[in-house]
Structure formats: structure tokens, C-alpha cells
Amino acid sequence: MCGRTACTLAPDEVSRACSYRTRGGQRRQPRWRDGDADKYRPSYNKSPQSMSPVLVSQRHFDKSAPVDECVLASMRWGLIPAWFKESDPNKMQYSTNNCRSENILEKKSYKDPLLKGQRCVILADGFYEWQRREKQKQPFFIYFPQRTSPSQEKEEDQQLLSPTHNKEKSESGVISPGFSEESEAPPEWTGWKLLTMAGVFDCWSPLTGGDPLYTYSVITVNASPNLQNIHDRMPAILDGEEEVRRWLDFGEVKSLDAIKLLQPKDILTFHPVSSFVNNSRNNSPECLQPVDLNSKKEPKASASSKMMMSWLSSSSPSKRKDPDAN
């Protein structure tokens, strides 16, 4: 299962971290859907009902857009079916935070959006999972292995973002000097590699009128061999740009073919963290801090956990200091 995540990147960082490729192989940097960047709040401890960044086909919001053009949107975790008749989405009587891949075509809540092509990619630094022990549950933070030292990557990334190198459009929609949205690919993101989890989403509109609510469910599969000792389920991970493209391109890849992408993947790394993360109100870097299960002393960080802590500490304090609550 997947019941808690972390996504600490600022909105502009999320955009740069999830560049994608079109059918023709062109690399693009997704824009945020109008107003959605303001709805997303970075957090070290995201729980269901919070708003998370998801990547989806722009066609869902603009029928004239190419199916393989993607956009970032903020969606609430916990799918509310379009056919839900209550006036308050919080009156849902059952949990839709996770959707088992093997049952996705059996339950109307998930089958309907899947067959409509409403597939999304949930973005996160990683997710938390709790291992059952005799007297307690031990939390772990699970994420993609990182490429090289984030401190070095961050330095390189800042060079790419200098006026002479970066040509990216600002959040206001103004194109910075020299950026050619069509002719040049965005600079490759060299910071923290975001986890890309497969999901389905739906759009629910209040019976009394008002703004529609976009919500999603994380699809889960059997745990991969290296995670089975922690939990028997894991999110369906999309590994690489091609799998992300195929999952989102509902025009080219039909539902039954897309489902074949939902397989356990033995590609993630992890480290234990303290029980501080158990309380969803706790929202600070301590949630991610590695702990040594065999010692009460300061733990000796592994290479992967060193990368994570280095990336967090090297990032802009204004973006990571005291993040808003979920």
C-alpha cells in the first residue's frame, strides 16, 4: 500500500524535475495548469486528502491539445468518483487512496476513469512504508536511487539556470530571454530524481454547483523482492520516460495495454526513519532523517541517504524552511 509520501520540491522545481518526451521524442518541460501551482504545498509528510503534484495529458483540460502534451496539476489524494452523489466529498464511506492493480477493472470507482483514459503520474521524493515488528511498526523511506551527489548536481543545476543558459518560462507565463519553447529542449534536471507512481484520477462536481474537484488514487502491485520484508504491497512504479509517456498517452496506448506496465519493479532503495513521521502533523526534515536500528547513537548514513540529506540541505532555505501543512 501507499499511505504517506514526501514531496519537498518547490513548484518550479517540480516542473523542471519531470520533463517528458512526446511521441516524436522531443523533450518538453510541463507547465502548471492555471492556478494549480498555488494549490500545491511542499511537504516532508504528505497524507491522504492533501494536494499533490500529478502529471497528466493536457487533453483532459483542453480538447484541442495533443494527447502527448503533458501538464502539471494539483489533485487531492483519495479518488472521489464523478458519480458520487453526496454534497460533501468527505462523506465517502470507503478508502480510495490506493487501487489494487489486479482489481482495477472490477471496481466501478477505478474502472470508469481508467477506460476514459484518465491516467496520471503521481510525483514524490519518495514514500513511507511501515514494517510490522513484534511490538511496533518501523517506518522506512523508499525512493529512486540517485545519480550522483546532489550537492554537485545542485551546483551544476544553478549554472544551467544562469541567464545565459536558462531559457525557461517563469510561473507568470513570461518567457525568459533566449528561451525557445519549441526549438530547444529544457535543460536536463540534475537534482533529486522524483518517484513516478501510476495512478487514475477523476473529476467530481458538487451537486449544488461550484468548482470541480480533481482527485486520484495510487495504483499498487505486489511488492518487489527487495521490499517484501517491509510490506507486501508497493506503488506501481513507472521506470523511465518511455513508461511515463505510454502510461499518459491514452490516445496511442489503450487501457488494457497500459495495465501491462503495472508490474513490481526491483529498482528502489530505502532507509529506516524515526517514528517522528508517524504523526502526519509532523512536517520537517526529521521525517526523512536516516536512523540506525541497531544503535542509539547518531547513525552512519548510507551513500543513498547521504545524497538525500545533501540535496535537502543544499536547496534554497526559502523553499524548504517551515513548509506549509498538508
Sequence and secondary structure as in RCSB ss.txt:
>XXXX:A:sequence
MCGRTACTLAPDEVSRACSYRTRGGQRRQPRWRDGDADKYRPSYNKSPQSMSPVLVSQRHFDKSAPVDECVLASM
RWGLIPAWFKESDPNKMQYSTNNCRSENILEKKSYKDPLLKGQRCVILADGFYEWQRREKQKQPFFIYFPQRTSP
SQEKEEDQQLLSPTHNKEKSESGVISPGFSEESEAPPEWTGWKLLTMAGVFDCWSPLTGGDPLYTYSVITVNASP
NLQNIHDRMPAILDGEEEVRRWLDFGEVKSLDAIKLLQPKDILTFHPVSSFVNNSRNNSPECLQPVDLNSKKEPK
ASASSKMMMSWLSSSSPSKRKDPDAN
>XXXX:A:secstr
    EEE   HHHHHHHT EE TT  EE  EE TTHHHH   EEEE TTSEEEEEEEGGGT TTS TT EEEEEE
EES   TT  SS GGG  S  SEEEGGGTTTSHHHHHHHHTT EEEEEESEEEEEEE SSSEEEEEEE   SS H
HHHHHHHHHHTSTTT   B TTS B TT  TTTS      S   EEEEEEEEEE  TT    EEEEEEEEEE  T
TTTTT SEEE B  SHHHHHHHH TTTS HHHHGGG       EEEEB GGGGSTT  SGGGT B  TT SS   
  HHHHHHHHHHHHS HHHHSS    
